[in-house]
């Protein structure tokens, strides 16, 4: 991953790179997301883990990152005789895109504010006379 914003802008970014850049998703997170998108029905963590060939605990951490970022939803399924389990399914892509656009707009506004602060701080510093020590 590129270190500076200038390097980020010069990179040929792919859709998956956008997920990594905006949400900090890891390769495994993206694999789990793909599995859920390609599934005809919601899946349990065990089913996702099996499809990405990872242990349940590892799949669980990826699923939690996807939930936190809003890429997937969780639903509780109740057993008739008591107890429950959770299944996971992808969030509507339009909603995810809207959320990313909102996040980008917020970031853009914050960067604009920081640039203005930079300009104000150093523009004023440049206008002040430099003391040379001579009368």
N, C-alpha and C positions, 0 to 999 in steps of 0.2 A: 504494500500500500504506500502511496506517495506521502511524503512528510509535510509539505507545505501546500497551501491553497494554489499557488502558481503551478506546482507539479500536478496537483489534482486536475486543474483545468487543461493542462497539456496532454493528459492521458486520454487514450481512446476508451471511454467508459462504456461498459455494457450494462444491461439491465441489472444483472447480478451484482456488478460493482456498485450500482446505486444503492442496492439493499445493504451492502457492506458499509458504504460511506455514510448513509443517513441513519441507519439503525444499528450498525455495528454487528450485523449478523455474520456468523462464522460459516464455513463450508458445510459443516454438519447441519446447521440450522436450515440452510438452503436446501439440503438434501431431504430433510424431514418435511419442509414446506412442499417440495415437489411431490413427495409421496402423498401428502394430504390432498393436494390439488388434483392429482391423477386418480385418486380413489373415488369410486362411485358412491361411497357412504362414509360417514364419520368413522374414525379409527381410535382404538385405545393406544396408550403409550406402548404397551407390549407389542401391538401390531406394527406400529411405526418403527420401533426398535428392531424388530425382526426384518423389516424390509430394508433398513439401512445397515443391517448387520452390526448392531451395537447393543450393548447391555442396556437393560431397562433404565438404570440410573443415568446413563449418558444421554439416552433419548429423552428422558424426563427433563434434564437441564436444557436441552435444545428446545423442547416444547415450551418450557417456561419462558425462554427468551422470545419465542415467537408470540406467545400470549401477551407478554409485556409490550412488545412492539405493535400489537394490534393485528398481526398477520393471520392469526387463527382465533377461533372461538372454542369455548369449552361448554359441554352440555352434560348434565347429570342424568344417568339412566338408572331408574330404580328397579330392583328385583321384586317380583311379586311377594316373595316370602321375607322381605326385609333386606336392607343393605343397598348399596349402589356402587356404580363405577362411573368413570368419566370417559367421554369420547370427544374427539377434536375434529374440527373441520375448518377449511379456509374461510377467511373473511371475504366479502365481496370485493373484487379488485378495484372497482370504482371508489369504494370507501377508502381503501388503502391509498390509492392515488390522491384522493382529496386530502387525506391526512398528511401525506408527504408534501403536497403543494402548500398546505397551511404551515407546516414546519419550515419549509424553504422560505416562505414569505416572512415568517417570524425571524428567521436567521438573517435574511436580507435586511430587514429593518434594523436589527441589532448591529449588523456590520456597518450600516449607514450611520448609525448613532456613534459608533466607535471611531469611524473615519472623521466625523465632524468634531468629536472631542480631540482627536489628534491634530486636526487642522487648527482648531482654536488654541490649543496649548502651544504649538510650535510657531504659529503665525504671530502670536503675542510675544514670544521669546525672541523672534527675529527682529521685531520692531524696537526692542529695548536697546539703548546705546551700550556699547562695550566699554568698560572702564579700562583705561590703559595705564593708570597710575601717574600720569603726567598732569600738571595743573593747567 
